[in-house]
Amino acid sequence: MAASADEPLVITDKAEMREWSSSMRRQGRTIGLVPTMGYLHEGHLSLVREARRRGDVVVVSVYVNPGQFAPSEDLSTYPSDFEGDLRKLKAVPGGVEVVFHPHDLYDYGQRQAGDQVGGSGVNSDNVSVSCLEEKGLGHETWVRAERLEKGMCGKSRPVFFRGVATVVTKLFNIVEPDVAVFGKKDYQQWRIIRRLVRDLDFSIQVIGSEVMRDHDGLALSSRNVYLSPEEREKYHLGIVHKQVIVKS
């Protein structure tokens, strides 16, 4: 089924996604990719607009990646609004051609009923990276930037960056984009993606888009929905304090 001029094509199957990308390449069209975990906000949409400027066609992936969540983290409660995401993407000037919304990128035909571990239907038992390795679901290959993943956010989230690097590698292999756009809000992540593209010889241009902030200076993030007004004020004061230190 083809997408209309205003309605993106939603693809859930890896083979179908590959075939669509191959058909675009046969037509000589360049592909821009924006990987997301959904619950889109203006920061994500700015990445889509950048991809629109740099590619003939645009693919936005919406996939909550279990590989980057430790067992104690918020996989089972990560915010999700797929229908809302589609409405926001339709409103972007030029729209997007495809929303790649796979149910499970770690499904290799060994899954039992009830074992779905990704996408928008994450299980309530907080299935995470440990499930992929310990519950017989077959995934044991990881991509790591061994030096860049250390320090900063990597200190407190030891599995996060290998999960990000692995799922981005998967998306690159499935979608085969010419350009991929990431936000510099997640600066360490952006640097790691650039390094894996260089080290693994992907023929992909990785673009870093500038940070988008809310009215109070807080960087836009899907997880901001968790913050109370008091917590937002705390973050805002921290931002102002850092700015004063830099200026002085």
Secondary structure, DSSP 8 states (H G I E B T S, - for coil): ----SSS-EEE--HHHHHHHHHHHHHTT--EEEEEE-SS--HHHHHHHHHHHHH-SEEEEEE---GGG--TTSSGGG----HHHHHHHHHTSTT--SEEE--S-TT-SS---TT---STT---TT---HHHHHHSS---------TTTTSSGGGGT-TTHHHHHHHHHHHHHHHH--SEEEEEGGGHHHHHHHHHHHHHTT---EEEEE---B-TTS-B--GGGGG--HHHHHHHHHHHHHHHHHHH-
